[in-house]
C-alpha cells in the first residue's frame, strides 16, 4: 500500500525570503516523499525549520540503532507547484498498513547480538488538520526546540556502549556466563543527553541469584578498575551498584537479573516510535518534572519511568487516542514469558499505528497537565498502559492506601510506590495544578521551566 500524500502549507512571510523557502521546500520534498504540494500560508518560518529539525533528528536517532542506512528517495520536484489553498489537509485514515513498524537490523551495541528491530522510517509526523492559534504554535515550536537540543545523541550512546563492553569483559573474569545489557532511556529512545545509563547484568543458570552478594563481589572488582569511580552499593528493593565513568559525569546504575527492565525497554521503545509526538512529549515532561523537583524516586517523588507511563496513559485515553495498547493488540510480541534473547525480536512485525488525533505538541502538553490536575482521580484509579485505561483501585496490597498507582506493564506492580508521604504527594499535585494554570494563561514554555537555559546547558555538552 502506498503511503498517504500530504499537502504541506508553509509561510512565505517577511521572516524568510523566497530563495530561503525554495531551499527549505527542496529539503522537505527530499526527506518526505508523501508531500505533494508546498503552498504559502501564515505558518511561521521558524516553525517549519523546527519541523525540519524534528525530521532530521528522527532519522539521526534511527541511525543509532541500525548498521544500515536507508537510502533516501529522490523526489522529482518538477510536478510540484504553488497554489493559494487554505491551510488544511485531508485527515489520514485510521488503519494499520501491512508494513511492519520495525525492520530488522544488525546491532552490535548494547549487549544485544541478535537481529534488533529498529523503527520503521515510514512512520511520519501527523500534520494538524487545521493550524491552531499562533500562541499554541509557539509552544509547540518551543517543545520541539527543547527536544532537538536535549535528545540523546549517537555519541552519547556510543560512550555508554564502550563502557558497557569493557565492563562485560572484566565482569566475565568472575562470572564467565554473564551478559551485560544497556536498558532504560539509553535504549528506549526516550533519553536525553544527561540521562544516566541503566545496565542489567544477566547471570544465567540460577534464577535465585543473590543480587546483593553478586553486587558485593562486583564492588570489590570495580575498585580495581581504572575507568570507573565513585562506586556505591544501594540496598533498595531492586539493589543497584551505582558508579561513574572516570573523568566524566556519566553515571551508571547496574542491577542483577532484573530482566523486566529489558522487556519494558523494548515496549517503551515501540511506543516511542509509534507516533513522532511521543518522544518530544515525554522529554519535555521529564524536564518539567525535574525542574519542579518531582522527578526523583529516591526522594519520594516520581521516577522517569513512572512519568513516561503517565504520558503514554494520557495519550492512550484521549477521545481520539494518539496511541493504542500494544500489549493488548499484539500480546505475542510482548509475552512476559518470552525468552530473553527473543525480546528484541518481538515488536518487529507490529504494523504501524496511524492515529486520527491531529493535536499539536502544545495542545497535548496543555491537555496532559489538565488531565492530572483536574480530571484524573488519584484516590480511585490505577494508571494502566497495558490496558490503555484507568481501572478502579481494589483492596489489594498493591493499590490500597497508595497515593499514586501506576501499573508496571509486565509485573503489574506499582511503579509509583516511592510516593509514600502525603507531603510529597500534595507537592506533586500542586505542581500539576500550578503548571496547568500558568501554561493555559501564557502558552509559553518558559512559564513552567527555563527551557532556554536548559538548551544552553545541553548544547555545551561535548
N, C-alpha and C positions, 0 to 999 in steps of 0.2 A: 504494500500500500504506500502510495506517495505521501510524504508529509504535507500538511496543510500549508497554504501560502499565507503570507502576511502582507497587508498594506500598512507600511510604516510611514507616519506623517511627522515631519521634522521641521524645526524652526528655521526660517531664513530671516531672522530679525537682525537688528543692528549689532547684536552681540558677536556676529560672525559674518565674514564676507562670503560671497557665493563661491569663491575659489576654495575657501576653507570647507564649505559644505560639500563641494564636489569631491574633495579628498575624503571627508567623513563618509559620504554616501558610497564611495567606491569601496571603502573598508567594510561597511555594513553589508554590502552585497557580496563581498568576498567571504565573510565569516558566517553568513546565514543564508543559505540558498532558498529558504522559504520566502524571503522578502521579494515581492514582485513589483512594488511601487514605492517610491520615496517622494513625498509631496510636502509642500510648505505647510506649516501650522504654527501655533503660538508656543510650542514646546521649547523651553529654554535650551540654548546651545550646550550649557554645562550639563544639563540632564542627559542629553544624548551622549556626551563624552563619558559620563558616568556609566551609562548603559554599555558603552563600548568597553569600558574598564571591566565591568562585570563579565561580559562575554569573554574577554581576553583572559581574565583571571580564572574563569571556569575551565578554559582549555589548558591553562598552565597547571591548574590543580590536577586535571586528568593525567597530564604527563608525569606527575609524581608517582603514580601508581601503575604506570604502564611502560614496558620496554619498547613499545611500538608507537610511532607517531602516526596518527591518522592523516591521510592526505586530505588537504583542504580542497574542496571542489571549486573550480573556477566557474564564474557566472558571467555569461555574455551580457554586458550592460547595454548593448545597442537597442534592445527591445524595451528598456525601462524609460519612463517618461515622467515629466512633472505634470500635475493637474491640481486643480483647486477643489479637492474633495474634502468634506467635513472630516474632523478628526474622529473617525470611528472605523472599526473593522469588525468583520463577522466573528461571532463567538465560536471558539473551537468546539467540536463535538465532544461529548462526554463518553469516551470509549478508550479501550486499550488496543493498540495495534499488535500485530503479530511479531514485532521486532523486540528482541529482549532488552530489558533495562540495562543489563551488564554484559559486555563482551569479555571473553576470557583473555587474559594477557599474562605473560610470564613475569613474575615479581620475585626478585632476589632479595628485596628488602624485608625488614620487619620480622624475620623468622619464619615466614610462610614460604615454603618451597614449591607448593603445588600451584596449578593454574589459578590465578586470582582474578575475581571479577571486578573490572573497573567500570565506571559509569558509562552509560550509553551517551555518545556525543549528540544523538539526535533529540535528546530532551532539551527543549528550548524554553526560555522565559516566557511567561504569559504577559502579553501587552494589554493594558487595561482597555476595555471596550470603549469607554469614554473617559477622557482625561479628567482627573479630579482637580480640585482647586489648586491655585499656584502655591498656597501655603503647604498643602499636603504633598505636592510635588517636591517642594523644597525639603521637606522632612525625608521623603524617600531618597532624594539625592544625597542627603547627609548620611543616611544609613549605609548607602552603597559606598560612599567615600570612606566611611569608617571601616567597612568590611574589606575594601580593597587594600587599605593600609595595614590592617591588623591580621588578616588571614595568614595561616601558616604557609611558609614558602618552601619550595623544594630544598633549598639549602638547609632549612631548619630540620626537615625530616631526615636529610642525609646525615646531619650531625648526630641525631638520635640513633640512626641505624649504625653508624660507625662504632659508637659506644656500645650498643646492644651486641653487635657481632663480637667485639673484643671481650665483653663480659662473658658471653656464652662460652668462648674458648677457655677462659680462666675458670669458670664455674664447672665445666666438664672435667676438670682435673680432679674434683672431689665427688661430682655427681655425673658420671660418664654418659648416662642416658638423658640428661637434662636438655630441654629446649627452652629458649627464651623468646618471648613474643612481645612486640610492641602492641599496646591496646589503647583504648580510650580515645581522647581527642586527637592524638597524633595520627590515628588511623581511620577515624570515622568521618573525616572531612569537616569536623566542627571545631578544629583547633585554631588558636591564634599564635602569633609569633612568640608570645611569652608563655605559652602553655607548657606545663610540666609534662614529663614523659612517664606514662604508666607502663610497666612491663610485668608480664606474668611468667614465672618460672614453672614449667610443667615437668614434673618428675613422674614418669610412667611406671606402672607395675605395682604401685602401692597407694591405693586411694585414701588410706588413713595416715598419710604422711603428716608428721607433727610439724606444722608450719613454723612454730617458734623455735623448735630445735634446728630446723634447716636454716632459718634466718640467723640464728646464733652462730652457726658454722660459717655462713656467708659473711657475717660481720667481721669475724676473725680474718677471713680471706681478704676482704676489701681493705682492711687496714694495711695490708702488704702491697696493695696495688698503687702504682704511681699516678694513675689517671683519674682516680676518684677521691673525694674528700667529704668531710662533714657527715660521716656515717652515723645514722641514728635508728635504733630499733624501736618501733612504735607498736605497743601491745594493744591494738584496737580489736574490734570484733573480727575484722579481717586484718591480721597483723601485717605490717609492711616494714621493709628496710628502706629508709629514705637516705639519699646521698646526692652529691653534686659531682658533675664533671669538673675536674680540677682546672682552675683558672677561668671558669665561666660561671654564668648564672643559670645554667641548665640543670634542673633538678629532676631526679628520678624517684619514683615510688615502685618498689619491687614487692610483689606478693607471690605466694606459693600455691599453685594448683587452684587458684580462684578462676576456673575456666569459664564461668558465666560472663566474665569480663570480655573474653574473646567473642562469645556469642552475641552479646549486646553491642559490641563494637561494629559487627557486620550488619546488625539490624539497624542501628542508627545511621550507618553509612548508606544503607539502602534508602532510608527516609531522606537523608541529606541530598541525595541526587534525584529524588522523585519529583522535586519542583525547585527551580532555581531561587525561589524566595526563602527557602528553608534555611540555608546556611547564613545569609546575611541577618535574617531574623534572630537566629539563635545566638550568633556572635554579639549582636547589639544588646540583646537581653542579658547575656553573661557580663558584658562590660558595664551595663547599667547596675546589675546586682552587685558586682564587685565594688564599684564606686560608692554604692549606698550601704556597704558593709553587711550585705545579707547573702554573701556567696562564700561561706566558709563553714563546712560541716564540723570541723574541729572546734569551732566556736559556737556551735549550736544553731547555725543557720543552714542555708540550702547549698548542697553540693552542685557543681556544674552539671553533673549527670541528672540530678533532680530537675534543675532548671530546663535542661534540654527536653526532658519528658513532659514538663508542663507546657512548653511551647508546642510540641508535637500534639499533645492532647487538645490544646486550643484550636490548632489548625485542622484537626480531625472533626471537631464538634460544631463547626460553623454551619449555618443553614445550608450553605453551599460549600462543602468541605474542600480544603486545599489538599488534604492527604487522606488516604484510606487507612484501614488497618491491614498492614501487610501480613501479620501473623494469622489473622482471621481469613484473609483471602488466599494466602499461599502457605498453609501450615506445613507442607512438606519442605519448604525452603528454609524454615526456621524451627525445625523439630528440635526440641531441647535435648533429645537423646541422640542426636546425630553425632557420628564420630567426629572428634575434634579436627582431624585433618581434612574433613569434608565441609566444615563450616564456611570457609571462603567460597566454596562452590555453590552453596545453597541459593543465593539470590540471583545466580547467573541467568536463569530462564524466566525471571519475572518480567512480564511486558510492562511498558511504561504506563503510568497513570496520567491521564490528561484531565486536569480539573477545569470545571466551568467557572470556578471562582476567579474573578478578574480584579480583586482588590490589590492595591499597590502596597508596597512595604510600609509606607507611612500609615496607611489605613489599618493594616494588620497590627502594627505596633500599638496604635491607639486602642484597637479592639482587645488586644491581649491584656493591656493594663486595666481596661474597664472590666473585662471578664473576671479577673481575680480580685479587683477592688470592690465590685458590686454584685456580680452575678453568681459566682461560684459559692456553694455552701460548704465552708471548711469543716463545719461540725457535723455534717451529714453525708458527705460524699467522698468517694475514693477516686482518684485520677487513674484511669487505665488506658494506656496506649495500646495494649494488647487487644482490648475490646472496642477501642475508639469511642469510649463513652465514660461518663462518671457513674459508677454504681454506688448504691447506698451502703453506708457503713453497717456492719453487723457487730455482734458482741464478741467476735473472735479476739484473741490476744493481740493479733497483728494490727487491728484497727481501733479497738476500743480504747478510749481515753487518750488518743493521739491527736495532737494539734493539727498536723498536716499528714495526709495519707496519699502517697504516690506509689503505685504498684510497680515493682520490678517486673518487666515483661516476661522473664523466664522463670525466676524463682518465686515470683508472686508475693514477695515480702515488701515491707515498707522502706523505700529508699530515703524517705524524709524523716526517719526516726531520730535523726540528730537534733531535730527541733523539739526539745522536750521541756523547755522552760516557757511559761506563759509570757514572760517579758520579751523574749526573743520572737515568739510568735506574733505578739502585738506589734513589735517593731517591723516585722516583715509586712504585715497587713497595712501598717501606716505608710510604708514606703510605696506600696502599690497605689494606695489611695491618693497620696500626695503627688506622685508622678503622673497618675492618671489626670488629675486636675490641672497640673501645670502644662502637660503636653496638649491637652484639649484646648486650653486657653491660648497657648503660644504657637503650637505647631512647629516647635523649634527644638532640635535635639539637645542643644546646649542648656535647655531649661531643666533637663534631668540628669545630664552628665557632661563633663567638659570634653566633648568629642574632639575638638581641635587640639587640645593639649595631649590627648591620648594618641592622636595621629602623629604628632610631632615626636612623641616618645617612641612609638613603634617604628617610625621611619628612621630613627637613629640607630636601630639595631643593625649589626653587620649582616 
